[in-house]
Amino acid sequence: MRVDICQTKIVWENKSENISNAERLIAESSADILLFPEMSFTGFSMNTELTGENDGYTLHKMNTLSKKYGKAVGFGWVFKDGEKAENHYTVTDGGEVLSDYVKIHPFSYGGENKYFKGGDKLSPFEFMGFKFLPAICYDLRFPEIFRAYEADIIIVPANWPEARQEHWSTLLKARAIENRCYVMGINCTGDIGDIRYGGGSALIDPDGNMLASAENKEGTMTVDLENDVTKYREKFPALGDKRRDVYIRLQPF
């Protein structure tokens, strides 16, 4: 499977220009699936009156592009039909929606919880023999959700600020090591709105090794993967020692 990790400099709150840029990347791609950052076509904006939609505009656009170019595409967008919005990440393949995940943990430190409500379920999907689990940005700090589904690949689209760049790379590696799976982080880069983003999109293997990194450059990072997760899990079978019965009794939440 060939994946394009698209580390973009998002044009602030400009859906049409960002979608046009995305189409160029999709048209030029040789990948089976392209993954864009969180809120791919607006940036991490709290202006949900502008960015939010309930008419399926972005979904229709990306379904059309996926079908036109024969590529699966993962992208972030904002749904709003009420007082608070939802931060979505959707994966479509040839016009068929494979996954539609709503960010479970709004980023309260940045005020996201004032404008967005959190989701309450995971949205795993299968593609080309791989089991994927999407999460979004701040979700990366909550390891509990990643234990609920044994994925081959965890994908984390994000708008992760440069100021906490070390946290980003460390947490990506931690999620890979503890779940014995691949992790793909898809970040944006550059000055977007009033925040500087440091990129650092990466592919991490189940041992925590960084196989590829986009550093802070805008562009597409292409990676080829075979599904050898079973090999890693058999080599070091830590997941077999999980004690779900005990964890349930210990839960303080």
C-alpha positions as CSV (number, residue, x, y, z in Angstrom):
1,M,0.0,0.0,0.0
2,R,1.3,3.4,-0.9
3,V,0.3,6.4,1.3
4,D,0.8,10.1,0.7
5,I,1.1,12.0,3.9
6,C,0.2,15.6,2.9
7,Q,1.8,18.1,5.1
8,T,0.2,21.3,3.9
9,K,0.4,25.0,4.8
10,I,-3.4,25.6,5.0
11,V,-4.7,28.8,3.6
12,W,-6.6,30.3,6.6
13,E,-10.4,29.8,6.4
14,N,-10.3,29.5,2.6
15,K,-12.1,26.2,1.7
16,S,-12.1,26.8,-2.1
17,E,-8.3,27.5,-2.4
18,N,-7.4,24.6,-0.1
19,I,-9.6,22.2,-1.9
20,S,-8.1,23.3,-5.2
21,N,-4.6,22.7,-3.7
22,A,-5.7,19.3,-2.5
23,E,-7.0,18.4,-6.0
24,R,-3.6,19.2,-7.5
25,L,-1.9,16.8,-5.0
26,I,-4.5,14.1,-5.6
27,A,-4.1,14.4,-9.4
28,E,-0.3,14.2,-9.2
29,S,-0.3,11.3,-6.7
30,S,0.7,7.7,-7.3
31,A,-0.5,6.7,-3.9
32,D,-3.5,4.4,-3.0
33,I,-4.6,6.8,-0.2
34,L,-3.8,10.4,0.6
35,L,-4.1,11.8,4.2
36,F,-4.5,15.5,4.9
37,P,-4.3,17.3,8.3
38,E,-7.1,18.1,10.8
39,M,-9.5,20.8,9.5
40,S,-7.8,20.3,6.2
41,F,-9.4,23.2,4.2
42,T,-9.9,25.9,6.9
43,G,-7.1,25.6,9.5
44,F,-7.9,25.2,13.2
45,S,-10.5,27.9,13.4
46,M,-13.1,28.5,16.0
47,N,-15.1,30.6,13.6
48,T,-17.7,27.9,13.1
49,E,-20.2,30.2,11.6
50,L,-17.8,30.5,8.6
51,T,-16.2,27.1,8.5
52,G,-19.1,24.9,9.7
53,E,-21.5,23.3,7.2
54,N,-24.5,21.0,7.3
55,D,-25.0,20.7,3.5
56,G,-22.3,18.2,2.8
57,Y,-20.2,20.7,0.7
58,T,-16.7,19.4,1.6
59,L,-17.8,15.8,1.7
60,H,-19.3,16.1,-1.8
61,K,-16.2,17.8,-3.1
62,M,-13.9,15.1,-1.7
63,N,-16.1,12.2,-2.8
64,T,-16.0,13.6,-6.3
65,L,-12.2,14.0,-6.3
66,S,-11.7,10.5,-4.9
67,K,-13.9,9.0,-7.5
68,K,-12.4,11.1,-10.3
69,Y,-8.8,10.2,-9.6
70,G,-9.3,6.7,-8.2
71,K,-7.7,7.5,-4.8
72,A,-8.9,7.1,-1.3
73,V,-8.6,10.4,0.6
74,G,-8.7,11.3,4.3
75,F,-9.6,14.9,5.2
76,G,-10.8,17.0,8.1
77,W,-13.9,19.3,8.1
78,V,-16.4,21.0,10.4
79,F,-20.1,20.0,10.7
80,K,-22.4,22.5,12.3
81,D,-26.1,22.1,12.8
82,G,-26.9,23.6,16.2
83,E,-25.2,25.6,18.9
84,K,-21.9,23.6,18.8
85,A,-20.0,22.1,15.9
86,E,-18.2,18.8,15.4
87,N,-14.6,18.3,14.3
88,H,-14.7,15.5,11.7
89,Y,-12.2,13.4,9.9
90,T,-13.6,11.4,7.0
91,V,-12.0,8.8,4.7
92,T,-13.6,8.3,1.4
93,D,-12.8,5.8,-1.4
94,G,-14.3,6.3,-4.8
95,G,-17.2,8.2,-3.3
96,E,-17.8,5.6,-0.6
97,V,-17.3,6.8,3.0
98,L,-15.1,4.3,4.8
99,S,-14.9,6.2,8.1
100,D,-16.4,9.4,9.6
101,Y,-14.8,10.1,13.0
102,V,-15.7,12.9,15.3
103,K,-12.9,14.2,17.6
104,I,-13.6,12.8,21.1
105,H,-11.5,15.3,23.0
106,P,-12.0,19.0,22.1
107,F,-8.9,21.0,22.9
108,S,-10.1,23.0,25.9
109,Y,-6.7,24.8,26.4
110,G,-7.3,26.4,23.0
111,G,-11.0,27.0,23.6
112,E,-12.2,24.3,21.2
113,N,-14.7,23.0,23.8
114,K,-16.5,26.3,23.7
115,Y,-17.4,25.8,20.0
116,F,-17.2,22.1,19.5
117,K,-18.8,19.1,21.2
118,G,-16.8,15.9,21.5
119,G,-17.7,12.6,19.7
120,D,-18.4,9.4,21.6
121,K,-17.3,6.6,19.4
122,L,-14.4,5.3,17.3
123,S,-14.6,4.9,13.5
124,P,-12.1,2.2,12.5
125,F,-12.0,1.0,8.9
126,E,-10.2,-1.5,6.6
127,F,-8.4,-0.6,3.4
128,M,-6.1,-2.8,1.3
129,G,-5.7,-5.4,4.0
130,F,-4.9,-2.9,6.8
131,K,-7.0,-2.1,9.8
132,F,-7.0,1.7,10.4
133,L,-7.9,3.7,13.5
134,P,-8.3,7.5,13.0
135,A,-7.9,9.9,15.9
136,I,-7.5,13.7,15.8
137,C,-4.7,15.9,17.2
138,Y,-5.4,16.4,21.0
139,D,-6.8,12.8,21.1
140,L,-3.2,11.7,20.9
141,R,-2.8,12.6,24.6
142,F,-5.4,10.1,25.7
143,P,-4.1,6.5,25.3
144,E,-7.2,4.9,26.6
145,I,-9.0,5.3,23.2
146,F,-6.3,3.5,21.3
147,R,-6.6,0.4,23.4
148,A,-10.2,-0.1,22.4
149,Y,-9.4,-1.4,18.9
150,E,-6.3,-3.3,17.8
151,A,-5.4,-1.4,14.6
152,D,-2.5,-2.1,12.2
153,I,-2.2,1.7,11.6
154,I,-3.2,4.6,13.8
155,I,-3.6,7.8,11.8
156,V,-3.5,11.2,13.7
157,P,-4.3,14.2,11.5
158,A,-3.5,17.3,13.4
159,N,-3.0,21.1,13.7
160,W,-0.2,20.7,16.3
161,P,1.6,23.9,17.2
162,E,5.4,24.2,16.9
163,A,5.6,25.2,20.6
164,R,4.7,21.7,21.6
165,Q,6.6,19.9,18.8
166,E,8.5,17.6,21.2
167,H,5.2,16.4,22.7
168,W,4.0,15.5,19.2
169,S,6.9,13.3,18.2
170,T,7.1,11.6,21.6
171,L,3.4,10.8,21.8
172,L,3.4,9.4,18.3
173,K,6.2,7.0,19.2
174,A,4.5,6.1,22.5
175,R,1.2,5.2,20.8
176,A,3.1,3.0,18.3
177,I,5.2,1.2,21.0
178,E,2.3,0.5,23.4
179,N,-0.1,-0.7,20.7
180,R,2.5,-2.6,18.6
181,C,1.3,-0.9,15.4
182,Y,2.3,1.7,12.8
183,V,1.4,5.3,13.6
184,M,1.1,8.1,11.0
185,G,1.0,11.7,12.1
186,I,-0.3,14.2,9.6
187,N,0.4,17.8,10.6
188,C,0.3,21.1,8.9
189,T,3.2,23.6,8.8
190,G,4.0,27.3,8.7
191,D,2.1,30.3,10.0
192,I,-1.7,29.7,9.8
193,G,-4.0,32.1,11.5
194,D,-2.0,33.4,14.4
195,I,-0.3,30.1,15.2
196,R,3.0,28.7,13.9
197,Y,2.9,25.0,13.1
198,G,6.1,22.9,13.0
199,G,5.1,20.0,10.7
200,G,6.8,16.9,11.9
201,S,4.5,14.5,10.0
202,A,5.9,11.1,10.4
203,L,5.6,7.3,10.0
204,I,6.5,5.4,13.1
205,D,6.9,1.6,13.2
206,P,5.6,-0.7,16.0
207,D,9.0,-0.6,17.8
208,G,8.9,3.2,17.9
209,N,11.4,3.8,15.1
210,M,10.8,6.8,12.9
211,L,10.7,5.5,9.4
212,A,10.0,8.8,7.7
213,S,9.6,12.4,8.7
214,A,8.6,15.5,6.8
215,E,10.3,17.8,9.3
216,N,8.9,21.3,8.8
217,K,8.6,21.4,5.0
218,E,5.4,21.8,3.2
219,G,4.8,18.9,0.7
220,T,3.9,15.3,0.3
221,M,5.7,12.4,2.0
222,T,5.2,9.1,0.2
223,V,5.6,5.9,2.1
224,D,5.1,2.2,1.0
225,L,3.9,-0.3,3.6
226,E,3.3,-4.0,3.8
227,N,1.2,-5.3,6.6
228,D,3.8,-7.0,8.8
229,V,2.2,-5.9,12.2
230,T,1.7,-9.5,13.1
231,K,5.4,-10.1,12.9
232,Y,6.1,-7.3,15.4
233,R,3.4,-8.6,17.8
234,E,4.6,-12.1,17.7
235,K,8.2,-11.0,18.2
236,F,7.3,-9.1,21.4
237,P,3.7,-10.2,22.4
238,A,3.0,-7.7,25.1
239,L,-0.6,-7.2,24.0
240,G,-1.3,-10.8,25.1
241,D,-0.7,-9.8,28.7
242,K,-3.5,-7.2,28.8
243,R,-5.8,-7.6,31.9
244,R,-9.1,-6.1,30.7
245,D,-11.0,-7.6,33.7
246,V,-8.7,-5.8,36.1
247,Y,-8.6,-2.5,34.1
248,I,-12.4,-2.2,34.2
249,R,-12.4,-2.5,38.0
250,L,-9.6,0.0,38.4
251,Q,-11.1,2.7,36.2
252,P,-11.3,6.0,38.2
253,F,-13.4,7.7,35.5
